[in-house]
Amino acid sequence: MWECGACGYIWEGDEPPDRCPKCNAKKERFTKLEDKAMELVERSRYTNSLHMHLYALLEQVADIAEDGVDDNLDPQCVKIFKKAVEQAEVLQQSIKAELQGHMKKGKWG
């Protein structure tokens, strides 16, 4: 695995590409990841994908709950739907913070 020093793109292969697929930086900007760093990237991919999937599902929860608020059948229903919107937002922000931490620790790529 190779990391672009300009943008952080992770390239998988025996050699770096001639140009970074993301930012077009030259081959010389890539550095080979050490074994420990590669293991972190590989290990974190599954968990990070779970976070992203959960984030997308929470978007759906918020959308459905907003429809419930708009429907306004009765106060108890609205209360539940509003709580669902709030909790979805809290969890989404938590996921963003967690993924940011992963990126800072090299658990991304």
C-alpha positions as CSV (number, residue, x, y, z in Angstrom):
1,M,0.0,0.0,0.0
2,W,1.1,3.5,-0.8
3,E,-0.1,6.8,0.5
4,C,-0.2,10.1,-1.5
5,G,1.6,12.7,0.5
6,A,-0.4,15.4,-1.2
7,C,-4.0,14.2,-0.4
8,G,-3.8,11.0,1.6
9,Y,-5.2,8.7,-1.1
10,I,-4.3,5.1,-0.4
11,W,-3.1,3.1,-3.4
12,E,-3.0,-0.7,-3.3
13,G,-0.3,-2.3,-5.4
14,D,3.3,-3.2,-5.6
15,E,4.3,0.2,-7.0
16,P,2.6,3.6,-6.7
17,P,0.7,4.9,-9.7
18,D,2.4,7.4,-12.1
19,R,-0.2,9.9,-10.9
20,C,-2.5,10.0,-7.9
21,P,-6.1,9.2,-9.1
22,K,-7.5,11.8,-6.7
23,C,-5.2,14.8,-6.9
24,N,-2.9,14.0,-9.9
25,A,0.3,14.3,-7.8
26,K,3.3,12.7,-9.2
27,K,4.5,9.2,-8.3
28,E,7.3,10.6,-6.2
29,R,4.7,12.0,-3.7
30,F,3.7,8.5,-2.7
31,T,5.3,6.7,0.3
32,K,5.1,3.0,1.1
33,L,3.0,2.3,4.2
34,E,4.8,0.2,6.9
35,D,3.3,-3.1,7.8
36,K,1.7,-1.8,11.0
37,A,0.1,1.0,9.1
38,M,-1.2,-1.3,6.4
39,E,-2.7,-3.6,9.1
40,L,-4.5,-0.6,10.6
41,V,-6.0,0.4,7.3
42,E,-7.0,-3.1,6.4
43,R,-8.5,-3.8,9.9
44,S,-10.4,-0.6,10.0
45,R,-12.1,-0.9,6.6
46,Y,-14.9,-3.2,7.8
47,T,-15.8,-1.1,10.9
48,N,-15.6,2.2,8.9
49,S,-18.0,0.7,6.3
50,L,-20.4,-0.3,9.1
51,H,-20.3,3.3,10.4
52,M,-21.0,4.7,6.9
53,H,-23.9,2.2,6.4
54,L,-25.4,3.1,9.8
55,Y,-25.0,6.8,9.0
56,A,-27.0,6.2,5.8
57,L,-29.7,4.3,7.6
58,L,-30.0,7.1,10.2
59,E,-30.6,9.5,7.3
60,Q,-33.6,7.3,6.4
61,V,-34.7,7.2,10.0
62,A,-34.6,11.0,10.2
63,D,-36.6,11.4,6.9
64,I,-39.3,8.9,8.0
65,A,-39.5,10.6,11.4
66,E,-39.8,14.0,9.9
67,D,-42.7,12.7,7.8
68,G,-44.3,11.5,11.0
69,V,-43.9,14.9,12.6
70,D,-45.5,16.5,9.5
71,D,-48.4,14.0,9.6
72,N,-49.1,15.2,13.1
73,L,-51.6,12.4,14.0
74,D,-51.5,13.1,17.7
75,P,-49.1,14.6,20.3
76,Q,-47.6,11.3,21.4
77,C,-46.8,10.3,17.9
78,V,-45.2,13.6,17.2
79,K,-43.2,13.3,20.4
80,I,-41.8,9.9,19.3
81,F,-41.0,11.1,15.8
82,K,-39.2,14.3,17.1
83,K,-37.2,12.1,19.5
84,A,-36.2,9.8,16.6
85,V,-35.0,12.9,14.5
86,E,-33.0,14.1,17.5
87,Q,-31.4,10.8,18.3
88,A,-30.6,10.1,14.6
89,E,-28.8,13.5,14.5
90,V,-26.9,12.7,17.7
91,L,-25.8,9.3,16.4
92,Q,-24.8,10.8,13.0
93,Q,-22.6,13.4,14.7
94,S,-21.1,10.6,16.9
95,I,-20.2,8.6,13.8
96,K,-18.6,11.6,12.2
97,A,-16.5,12.2,15.3
98,E,-15.5,8.6,15.5
99,L,-14.5,8.4,11.8
100,Q,-12.5,11.6,12.3
101,G,-10.6,9.9,15.1
102,H,-10.0,6.9,12.9
103,M,-8.5,9.1,10.2
104,K,-6.2,10.9,12.7
105,K,-5.0,7.4,13.9
106,G,-4.4,6.0,10.4
107,K,-7.4,3.8,10.6
108,W,-8.7,4.8,7.2
109,G,-7.9,4.1,3.6
